[in-house]
């Protein structure tokens, strides 16, 4: 039995969707454990592009059960937009999908509340997607949220949701935000969506624990990245959920003793979306080149991503938080044309050199990256699927990342398609996933 967690080791957008898609055939259940439709996993199959925001990436494999765990916040209207696009592609999403009856329901009024933090005068914007994810998690922690099981209870749901929307409107108006919200219309539309969702909603914790007792294999899919984790990320410039490995257990109801291994995903450089400190950000032509070659624009918002160099203190920290000993490094091909490639190996903060991740964004904002520069390989690696066929300088670059992070790079991605992947023979990655 193998129960594997796949997660982002940086600030998100590392390529988790592709890896989940590659591995899904070896697992029976593919389980998303946190976040909402603020995340976007992009998968290419030939010329066909899929952007999945709520539905686990394994849905693209017939016969697999895709599970939305209790740790998510779910907008039913947005979910069905995604389901319809999958159905149009010939994928029977409603047959394959299961949704936790304990997942939180996200409403349009949550987006209204989010404008308080992102748009109200005097507030420091975090740079969210304005999908209402944070306020929905706030309602969850404040014990006033509405869960999927509540959505199915017709008599309870209608009055409860109208009271919740009224609360959201009151809060927004206090900050001068008075967008029109029709509570009756929302109640009607969500009640209708509930009936369509009813066959998919169940106790997914019981489902998954029984599956493990039956010897089934589970693949857990995280959204965002470790550096956006609500506890361990660059707070307050973080998401509102636990995007690190611990979230896989709390977000699904599967005990930690059942997890076999964790695999971290990292780009061969670093990107970040929204506000917050980014020590290795390249604010020059090189950063622009990485953005353009890597198509670094948000799959949900379309916003250009901030781009910079590989940060080994981030990777060491992420590996310690999550306990992974092997990683996938993606987008090696994006660096093909560079003459030289800087890698951050430590920080200097107030004149003191450190390998550790500062606890506050104030310290991290002062961090000056200490770089070692490696020669580029100046030849194409696009589509290479054999380690021995990589240019010598490209192999040395990957091996340098391994040496500086203490984490094996057991898999290297050289393009967006499934086939454009190197699995290194004899690696821990090969043993875990074989």
C-alpha distance (Angstrom), angle and dihedral (degrees) to the residues before:
residue distance angle dihedral
X1 . . .
X2 3.82 . .
X3 3.81 125.0 .
X4 3.78 108.6 -179.6
X5 3.82 132.9 -174.7
X6 3.81 119.5 -148.6
X7 3.80 114.7 -166.9
X8 3.77 144.5 158.6
X9 3.80 116.3 -96.8
X10 3.82 96.4 -164.1
X11 3.83 133.7 31.9
X12 3.80 95.7 -48.6
X13 3.83 133.7 -89.5
X14 3.81 90.7 83.1
X15 3.82 96.8 136.1
X16 3.81 102.3 -91.5
X17 3.79 93.2 147.0
X18 3.79 93.1 60.4
X19 3.81 93.3 50.6
X20 3.79 92.9 46.9
X21 3.79 88.8 50.1
X22 3.82 91.2 50.3
X23 3.81 93.4 49.5
X24 3.81 99.6 37.4
X25 3.82 94.9 92.8
X26 3.82 89.1 64.7
X27 3.80 94.0 55.2
X28 3.78 135.0 64.8
X29 3.81 98.8 -151.4
X30 3.81 127.9 33.9
X31 3.80 109.6 -162.5
X32 3.80 129.9 -165.5
X33 3.81 110.4 -156.2
X34 3.84 110.4 -176.7
X35 3.78 147.5 9.7
X36 3.77 129.6 41.2
X37 3.77 139.1 -120.0
X38 3.80 89.7 -45.1
X39 3.80 86.7 87.1
X40 3.78 123.1 75.6
X41 3.79 126.4 -165.6
X42 3.80 112.8 -165.9
X43 3.80 119.0 -155.5
X44 3.80 127.6 -178.9
X45 3.79 120.4 -156.8
X46 3.79 106.0 180.0
X47 3.79 106.3 -54.3
X48 3.79 92.6 -20.5
X49 3.80 119.8 102.0
X50 3.81 123.0 -159.2
X51 3.81 123.0 -171.6
X52 3.81 110.4 -166.9
X53 3.79 118.1 -170.1
X54 3.80 105.6 168.5
X55 3.78 105.7 2.0
X56 3.83 114.2 83.9
X57 3.79 114.1 -108.1
X58 3.80 92.2 -118.5
X59 3.81 89.2 74.3
X60 3.81 86.9 88.2
X61 3.82 89.5 70.5
X62 3.83 115.1 78.5
X63 3.77 115.6 -124.0
X64 3.79 95.8 21.8
X65 3.79 121.1 120.0
X66 3.80 112.7 -129.3
X67 3.81 113.8 -158.0
X68 3.82 130.1 -161.7
X69 3.81 104.2 -156.6
X70 3.78 132.1 -144.9
X71 3.81 90.9 -99.6
X72 3.80 93.1 72.0
X73 3.79 132.4 88.2
X74 3.79 109.6 -138.5
X75 3.79 130.1 -157.0
X76 3.84 102.1 -159.3
X77 3.80 93.1 -158.6
X78 3.80 91.9 51.6
X79 3.79 90.1 44.4
X80 3.79 92.7 56.5
X81 3.79 91.9 48.1
X82 3.80 86.3 58.3
X83 3.81 92.6 44.0
X84 3.80 91.1 51.5
X85 3.80 91.8 52.5
X86 3.81 89.7 50.7
X87 3.79 91.7 47.5
X88 3.81 89.2 51.8
X89 3.81 87.9 55.6
X90 3.80 90.6 54.8
X91 3.81 96.7 -100.2
X92 3.81 115.8 133.4
X93 3.80 93.4 -140.8
X94 3.80 97.0 167.5
X95 3.80 91.4 54.9
X96 3.79 93.4 50.3
X97 3.81 99.8 38.8
X98 3.82 127.9 91.0
X99 3.81 123.7 -177.8
X100 3.79 126.6 -160.3
X101 3.79 115.4 -112.4
X102 3.81 85.8 -142.0
X103 3.82 96.8 56.0
X104 3.79 114.6 114.3
X105 3.82 121.4 -110.6
X106 3.80 118.1 -127.5
X107 3.82 118.8 -148.2
X108 3.84 133.2 -166.4
X109 3.81 89.3 -107.4
X110 3.81 89.1 64.7
X111 3.80 87.4 66.6
X112 3.80 88.1 52.0
X113 3.80 90.9 55.6
X114 3.79 91.7 47.8
X115 3.78 89.6 63.3
X116 3.82 87.1 69.0
X117 3.79 92.8 67.5
X118 3.79 97.3 33.7
X119 3.80 103.7 39.0
X120 3.80 111.7 16.4
X121 3.84 114.6 110.1
X122 3.79 114.2 -98.7
X123 3.80 95.0 21.5
X124 3.81 122.8 117.3
X125 3.81 107.0 -125.2
X126 3.80 115.9 -133.1
X127 3.79 94.0 -159.4
X128 3.80 98.0 -115.4
X129 3.81 125.8 170.4
X130 3.84 90.4 -111.1
X131 3.81 89.9 -125.0
X132 3.80 92.5 129.8
X133 3.80 94.1 -111.3
X134 3.82 97.4 133.0
X135 3.81 96.1 48.6
X136 3.81 90.3 48.1
X137 3.79 89.9 54.7
X138 3.81 88.5 46.0
X139 3.81 89.2 57.0
X140 3.79 89.5 48.4
X141 3.79 93.3 53.3
X142 3.82 90.6 40.2
X143 3.84 88.2 56.6
X144 3.76 94.2 -123.4
X145 3.81 99.0 100.3
X146 3.78 127.5 117.7
X147 3.80 118.2 -125.7
X148 3.79 131.1 -156.5
X149 3.80 90.9 -101.2
X150 3.83 88.3 56.0
X151 3.79 90.6 48.8
X152 3.81 89.3 59.2
X153 3.81 92.5 52.1
X154 3.80 100.3 86.0
X155 3.80 98.5 -168.5
X156 3.81 94.2 45.7
X157 3.80 98.1 40.3
X158 3.80 102.9 58.4
X159 3.80 98.9 55.8
X160 3.79 93.1 37.4
X161 3.79 94.9 53.3
X162 3.79 92.8 46.8
X163 3.80 89.7 53.2
X164 3.81 90.9 48.6
X165 3.81 92.2 49.9
X166 3.81 90.9 48.7
X167 3.80 88.6 53.6
X168 3.82 90.6 50.6
X169 3.80 91.7 50.1
X170 3.80 92.4 49.7
X171 3.80 91.7 52.2
X172 3.80 93.3 47.0
X173 3.80 93.7 48.2
X174 3.79 89.8 54.3
X175 3.82 85.8 65.9
X176 3.78 94.9 43.7
X177 3.81 95.4 -99.5
X178 3.80 110.1 131.7
X179 3.80 106.9 163.1
X180 3.79 114.8 164.7
X181 3.81 113.2 -100.1
X182 3.81 121.8 179.1
X183 3.81 105.7 -153.4
X184 3.81 94.4 -173.6
X185 3.80 92.1 52.2
X186 3.81 91.2 49.2
X187 3.79 91.3 48.9
X188 3.82 90.8 50.6
X189 3.81 95.5 47.3
X190 3.79 94.4 45.4
X191 3.81 92.7 46.5
X192 3.81 88.2 53.8
X193 3.81 91.0 48.2
X194 3.82 89.5 49.3
X195 3.79 91.6 61.4
X196 3.79 91.6 52.3
X197 3.82 90.1 46.7
X198 3.80 95.2 45.8
X199 3.86 96.1 92.7
X200 3.82 90.3 51.5
X201 3.82 97.9 47.8
X202 3.79 117.6 91.2
X203 3.80 144.4 130.1
X204 3.78 95.2 -69.5
X205 3.82 93.1 -178.0
X206 3.81 89.0 61.4
X207 3.81 89.4 43.7
X208 3.80 93.6 52.8
X209 3.79 96.3 42.4
X210 3.79 90.6 51.2
X211 3.80 89.6 47.9
X212 3.79 90.3 55.3
X213 3.80 91.0 48.8
X214 3.80 86.7 53.6
X215 3.80 90.8 54.1
X216 3.79 97.2 -106.3
X217 3.82 122.0 151.7
X218 3.83 121.2 -121.3
X219 3.79 128.5 -157.5
X220 3.82 114.9 -163.2
X221 3.80 116.4 -153.0
X222 3.80 121.0 -158.2
X223 3.79 126.7 -160.7
X224 3.83 128.4 -142.7
X225 3.83 112.5 4.3
X226 3.80 143.3 -80.8
X227 3.81 93.2 -95.6
X228 3.82 87.8 60.2
X229 3.81 93.8 51.8
X230 3.82 112.0 128.9
X231 3.83 91.6 -126.7
X232 3.80 105.2 27.0
X233 3.81 103.5 29.2
X234 3.80 132.4 87.7
X235 3.80 93.5 -68.1
X236 3.02 129.5 -125.3
X237 3.82 89.8 18.6
X238 3.79 91.4 67.3
X239 3.77 141.1 101.2
X240 3.82 121.3 -95.3
X241 3.80 99.3 -110.7
X242 3.80 141.6 59.9
X243 3.80 104.0 -88.8
X244 3.80 93.9 169.7
X245 3.81 126.0 88.4
X246 3.80 94.8 -83.9
X247 3.79 89.2 63.1
X248 3.80 90.2 64.9
X249 3.79 89.7 68.5
X250 3.80 100.2 39.3
X251 3.80 90.4 41.3
X252 3.80 96.0 53.8
X253 3.80 108.7 24.0
X254 3.82 92.5 -116.1
X255 3.83 114.1 135.7
X256 3.82 118.9 -117.9
X257 3.81 90.5 -123.2
X258 3.81 88.0 69.9
X259 3.83 96.0 57.5
X260 3.80 112.2 104.6
X261 3.79 101.7 -171.2
X262 3.80 146.4 -23.2
X263 3.81 126.4 -130.7
X264 3.80 120.9 -163.4
X265 3.80 122.7 -149.0
X266 3.80 120.9 -147.8
X267 3.75 135.9 168.7
X268 3.79 117.9 -126.8
X269 3.79 84.1 -115.2
X270 3.82 130.7 23.0
X271 3.79 134.5 -99.7
X272 3.76 134.8 -179.7
X273 3.82 135.0 -175.3
X274 3.79 124.9 -148.9
X275 3.78 129.3 1.8
X276 3.77 130.9 -26.2
X277 3.80 138.0 84.1
X278 3.79 119.0 -52.7
X279 3.84 110.2 179.8
X280 3.81 97.5 -170.4
X281 3.81 97.4 43.4
X282 3.80 111.4 142.2
X283 3.80 106.3 -140.1
X284 3.78 94.3 -177.5
X285 3.80 142.5 68.2
X286 3.80 91.4 -65.0
X287 3.80 90.7 59.5
X288 3.79 89.9 49.3
X289 3.79 90.9 50.0
X290 3.80 92.1 52.0
X291 3.81 90.6 48.6
X292 3.78 93.3 50.8
X293 3.80 97.4 41.9
X294 3.80 92.2 43.7
X295 3.83 94.4 44.1
X296 3.78 87.0 -127.5
X297 3.77 100.7 -174.8
X298 3.80 123.4 123.1
X299 3.81 114.4 -92.9
X300 3.83 89.9 -147.0
X301 3.83 103.5 34.9
X302 3.80 103.3 18.0
X303 3.81 89.1 -131.6
X304 3.82 116.2 151.1
X305 3.79 110.7 -106.4
X306 3.77 121.7 -127.7
X307 3.81 107.5 -113.6
X308 3.79 133.0 -156.2
X309 3.77 146.9 138.7
X310 3.79 131.2 -56.2
X311 3.81 111.4 -79.0
X312 3.80 114.2 -152.0
X313 3.85 96.0 -173.8
X314 3.82 87.4 59.2
X315 3.80 91.7 49.7
X316 3.81 94.7 47.1
X317 3.80 90.0 49.6
X318 3.79 92.3 47.2
X319 3.80 92.5 48.8
X320 3.79 90.8 51.7
X321 3.82 93.7 48.0
X322 3.79 93.4 48.5
X323 3.79 102.6 30.2
X324 3.80 98.2 -128.9
X325 3.80 120.8 154.3
X326 3.79 97.0 -178.2
X327 3.78 130.2 46.9
X328 3.77 141.7 -174.0
X329 3.79 114.7 -126.9
X330 3.78 112.8 -155.9
X331 3.81 137.9 -163.1
X332 3.78 96.7 26.8
X333 3.80 86.8 152.7
X334 3.82 91.5 63.2
X335 3.82 88.8 71.3
X336 3.83 94.9 51.1
X337 3.82 97.5 108.2
X338 3.80 99.5 44.6
X339 3.81 119.8 113.2
X340 3.80 91.8 -151.3
X341 3.78 136.1 3.2
X342 3.82 124.1 -147.2
X343 3.82 118.6 -147.0
X344 3.79 122.0 -165.2
X345 3.81 108.5 -129.7
X346 3.83 99.8 171.3
X347 3.81 143.8 -7.8
X348 3.77 131.4 -113.7
X349 3.82 110.8 -148.2
X350 3.80 117.5 179.8
X351 3.79 88.5 -20.4
X352 3.81 95.0 -51.4
X353 3.81 119.6 115.5
X354 3.78 115.1 -137.1
X355 3.79 138.4 172.3
X356 3.81 91.8 -162.8
X357 3.79 130.6 97.2
X358 3.83 112.4 -111.5
X359 3.79 116.6 -123.6
X360 3.81 96.3 -135.5
X361 3.77 132.4 54.2
X362 3.81 87.8 -132.9
X363 3.80 90.4 64.2
X364 3.79 93.4 41.5
X365 3.81 90.5 50.6
X366 3.82 88.0 58.4
X367 3.80 93.3 47.6
X368 3.79 113.3 117.9
X369 3.80 111.0 -157.0
X370 3.78 117.3 -125.2
X371 3.79 107.0 -144.8
X372 3.76 136.8 -157.9
X373 3.78 112.0 -164.6
X374 3.79 123.6 -141.7
X375 3.82 127.4 -166.7
X376 3.79 117.7 -104.5
X377 3.81 122.3 -125.6
X378 3.82 98.8 -132.1
X379 3.81 94.5 -151.6
X380 3.78 135.3 93.8
X381 3.78 120.9 -85.8
X382 3.81 93.3 172.1
X383 3.78 111.9 139.3
X384 3.82 96.8 -1.9
X385 3.81 109.1 151.3
X386 3.82 100.2 176.3
X387 3.80 120.8 75.3
X388 3.81 92.4 -146.3
X389 3.81 91.0 58.1
X390 3.80 94.0 60.4
X391 3.81 117.7 104.4
X392 3.81 111.3 -95.3
X393 3.81 92.1 -116.2
X394 3.81 91.3 52.0
X395 3.81 90.6 52.9
X396 3.81 90.2 48.0
X397 3.81 89.7 51.4
X398 3.82 92.6 53.6
X399 3.81 91.0 44.6
X400 3.81 89.7 50.8
X401 3.83 89.8 54.9
X402 3.80 89.1 50.7
X403 3.81 92.4 50.2
X404 3.81 94.2 48.2
X405 3.82 96.3 44.8
X406 3.80 100.1 35.9
X407 3.81 88.9 -131.3
X408 3.79 125.6 117.2
X409 3.81 116.7 -121.4
X410 3.78 94.6 -142.3
X411 3.79 94.8 166.5
X412 3.81 131.6 34.5
X413 3.80 125.1 -165.6
X414 3.81 117.8 -147.5
X415 3.80 99.7 177.4
X416 3.80 143.1 -3.9
X417 3.81 99.5 -88.4
X418 3.81 126.5 88.6
X419 3.80 92.9 -113.2
X420 3.80 94.1 52.2
X421 3.78 93.3 82.5
X422 3.80 136.5 107.1
X423 3.81 119.2 -149.1
X424 3.78 108.7 -169.8
X425 3.79 112.2 -132.1
X426 3.80 114.6 -116.6
X427 3.80 93.6 13.8
X428 3.79 124.6 136.7
X429 3.78 86.7 -115.4
X430 3.81 90.9 58.3
X431 3.80 91.5 48.3
X432 3.82 93.8 47.9
X433 3.78 95.1 47.3
X434 3.79 100.4 32.2
